[in-house]
Amino acid sequence: MEGPKRSEVQAPTRPIVWISHKDGERCTLCGMELRSGNFIQIARDTGIRCLTCAGFSDLVFLGSGDAALTRRAVALSSKHAVVVKFSRARKRHERQGVLVETSAIERAEQACAQDAEAREAKRIKRQARDEVADREYVAEFTEGILKLFPSCPPAEAKSIADHACRKYSGRVGRSQAAKDLEPKAIELAVQAHVRHVHTRYDALLAEGLEPREARPLIRGKIEDVLEHWRSR
C-alpha cells in the first residue's frame, strides 16, 4: 500500500502560549483574573485559560537567545510550549521563548557546557565560510551590473552591489531573484542607487514631498543615467 505523499504529511502542532498584553480578562475555567504579562493559552473551543488550567503550571520560561540551549531543553522536556507575544509595532506575533521543565533546562545547560568549545569552533568556521560566500556573491552581482550597464563606473557598481546585497538588509539584493542574477533584480538595485545618489529624490523628501509625489519628478533623470550606463 502506497504511503502518504510528503505534501500530505503534516508536522505535529506545538502547543502555543501567549504573553497577555492587557488586563481584565479571566480564565474561562477557574475564573482567575489575568493581567498583562501573564502566560495564557487561547483556543477557539475553550477560550482563554491560565497556565494551571492549560496544564503548563509545572513548566518554567526559557527565553530566546541561545538556540542550542533551547533545542536541547525542548528535546529533554516531556512536554513544552512555544511562547509568543503580539508586537503592536510590527503587527504580528513574535516568538519569545519556550516553556519547559526545570530539569530539562538544567540538563541542557550541562550538555551545552560540555561541548561549548566545539560549538564555538564550528561557529567561527561557519562564519568564515559565510563571509567568503558573501564576498563571492557581491563580486558576481557586481559583474552582473557591469554586463547590463557597461558604462557604470566599476567602483560605483561595487558600491551598488555592497549596498543591495548586505546581509539581513531585506534589500533587493537578498531576494532569490537577485541571487539567481536575474536582470530585473539587478536593474532594480541600480535604479534605487541612481534614485538616491544621482537625483534630488532625498532632497525632495526632506522638503516634505511624499515618495509618490517625488518619484515622477526624478524619473527622467534616472532614465538618462541608466541609458548612459547601458551604452558602451
C-alpha positions in Angstrom: 0.0 0.0 0.0 1.4 3.4 -1.0 2.1 5.7 1.9 1.1 9.4 2.1 2.9 11.9 0.0 5.3 14.4 1.7 2.9 17.3 1.0 0.1 15.4 2.8 2.1 14.7 5.9 1.6 17.5 8.5 4.2 18.2 11.2 2.8 17.9 14.7 1.4 21.2 16.0 3.3 22.6 19.0 1.3 24.0 21.9 1.4 27.8 21.9 1.2 30.1 25.0 0.7 33.8 24.6 2.0 36.6 26.8 -1.1 38.7 27.6 -0.9 42.3 26.6 -4.0 43.6 28.6 -5.6 43.4 32.0 -9.2 42.4 32.9 -9.6 39.1 31.2 -10.4 35.9 33.2 -9.7 32.3 32.8 -12.8 30.6 31.4 -12.3 27.5 33.5 -11.3 28.7 37.0 -12.2 32.4 36.7 -8.8 33.7 37.8 -8.2 37.3 36.8 -5.5 37.6 34.1 -3.2 40.6 33.8 -0.8 42.0 31.3 2.4 39.9 31.2 0.6 36.6 32.3 1.1 33.5 30.3 -2.2 32.4 28.8 -3.5 29.8 26.3 -6.1 30.7 23.8 -8.2 28.1 22.0 -11.3 28.5 19.9 -13.2 25.8 21.7 -12.1 26.5 25.3 -11.4 30.3 25.2 -8.7 31.8 27.4 -7.1 29.7 30.1 -4.4 30.3 32.8 -1.3 28.1 32.8 -2.7 25.9 35.6 -5.9 25.1 33.7 -4.0 24.7 30.4 -1.8 22.1 32.1 1.5 24.0 32.0 1.9 25.3 35.5 4.8 22.9 36.1 6.9 24.4 33.4 9.2 27.4 33.5 10.0 30.0 30.9 13.3 29.8 28.9 13.8 33.0 26.8 15.0 33.0 23.3 18.7 33.8 22.5 20.5 30.5 22.8 19.4 28.2 20.1 21.4 25.2 21.2 20.1 25.5 24.8 16.5 25.9 23.6 16.7 23.0 21.2 18.2 20.7 23.9 15.8 21.8 26.6 12.8 21.1 24.4 14.2 17.7 23.4 14.7 16.8 27.1 11.4 18.0 28.4 8.5 15.6 28.5 6.2 18.5 27.4 6.8 22.1 26.3 5.0 25.1 24.8 6.2 27.8 22.5 5.7 31.3 24.0 4.7 34.2 21.7 3.8 37.8 22.2 1.9 40.2 19.9 4.0 43.1 18.6 1.9 46.2 18.1 4.7 47.9 16.2 5.1 45.0 13.7 1.5 43.8 13.8 2.5 40.2 14.3 3.1 37.5 16.9 6.8 37.1 17.7 8.4 34.1 19.4 9.7 34.9 22.9 11.0 31.5 24.1 9.5 28.3 25.4 8.0 26.7 28.5 9.9 23.6 29.6 10.6 21.6 32.7 13.2 22.9 35.1 15.1 19.6 35.0 15.3 19.8 31.2 17.0 23.3 31.4 19.5 22.0 33.9 20.4 19.0 31.8 20.5 21.1 28.6 22.9 23.6 30.3 25.2 20.8 31.3 25.3 19.4 27.8 25.9 22.9 26.3 28.8 23.5 28.8 30.4 20.2 27.8 30.6 21.0 24.1 30.8 24.8 24.2 34.3 24.9 22.7 33.4 22.6 19.9 30.3 24.6 19.0 32.2 27.8 19.1 34.9 26.4 16.8 32.1 25.3 14.4 30.5 28.8 14.6 33.8 30.5 13.7 34.3 28.1 10.8 30.8 28.6 9.6 31.1 32.4 9.9 34.3 32.4 7.8 32.7 30.2 5.2 29.7 32.6 5.0 31.9 35.6 4.7 33.7 34.1 1.7 30.3 33.2 0.1 29.0 36.7 0.7 32.2 38.2 -1.0 31.8 35.9 -3.9 28.1 36.8 -4.3 28.8 40.6 -4.2 31.5 40.1 -6.8 29.1 38.1 -9.0 26.4 40.8 -8.5 28.9 43.5 -9.5 29.8 41.6 -12.7 26.0 41.3 -13.4 25.7 45.1 -13.0 28.6 45.8 -15.4 27.2 43.4 -18.0 23.8 45.2 -18.1 25.4 48.7 -17.6 28.9 48.5 -19.1 29.5 52.3 -18.7 28.7 52.3 -15.0 31.9 53.1 -13.1 33.3 49.9 -11.7 33.7 51.4 -8.2 30.1 52.6 -8.3 29.0 49.1 -9.4 30.8 47.6 -6.5 29.1 50.1 -4.1 25.7 49.3 -5.5 26.3 45.6 -5.0 27.7 46.1 -1.5 24.6 48.1 -0.5 21.9 45.9 -2.3 23.4 42.6 -1.1 24.1 43.4 2.5 23.1 40.5 4.7 19.9 40.8 6.7 19.1 44.1 5.0 16.0 42.9 3.3 17.0 44.8 0.1 16.5 43.5 -3.4 20.0 42.0 -3.5 18.9 39.5 -0.8 16.0 38.2 -2.9 16.1 34.9 -4.6 15.8 36.6 -8.0 18.9 38.6 -7.3 20.8 35.6 -6.1 19.9 34.0 -9.4 21.3 37.2 -11.0 18.1 37.9 -12.9 18.4 41.1 -14.9 15.2 42.6 -13.4 16.5 42.3 -9.9 19.9 43.8 -10.8 18.2 46.7 -12.6 16.0 47.4 -9.5 19.2 47.7 -7.4 20.8 50.0 -9.9 17.7 52.2 -10.1 17.5 52.5 -6.4 21.1 53.6 -6.3 20.6 56.2 -9.1 17.5 57.5 -7.4 19.3 58.3 -4.2 22.7 59.3 -5.5 22.2 60.9 -8.9 18.8 62.7 -8.4 17.2 65.2 -5.9 14.9 62.4 -4.6 16.2 62.6 -1.0 16.2 66.4 -1.0 12.6 66.4 -2.2 11.6 64.0 0.6 13.4 66.3 3.1 11.3 69.2 1.7 8.1 67.4 2.6 7.1 65.5 -0.5 5.7 62.0 -0.3 7.6 59.3 -2.3 4.6 59.0 -4.7 4.9 62.8 -5.3 8.7 62.8 -5.6 9.3 59.8 -7.9 7.6 61.3 -11.0 9.8 64.4 -10.7 13.1 62.5 -10.9 12.0 59.6 -13.2 13.5 61.3 -16.3 16.9 61.8 -14.6 17.0 58.1 -13.6 16.3 57.1 -17.2 19.0 59.4 -18.5 21.6 57.9 -16.2 20.6 54.3 -16.9 20.6 54.9 -20.7 24.1 56.4 -20.4 25.3 53.4 -18.3 23.8 50.9 -20.8 25.9 52.4 -23.7 29.4 51.2 -24.4 
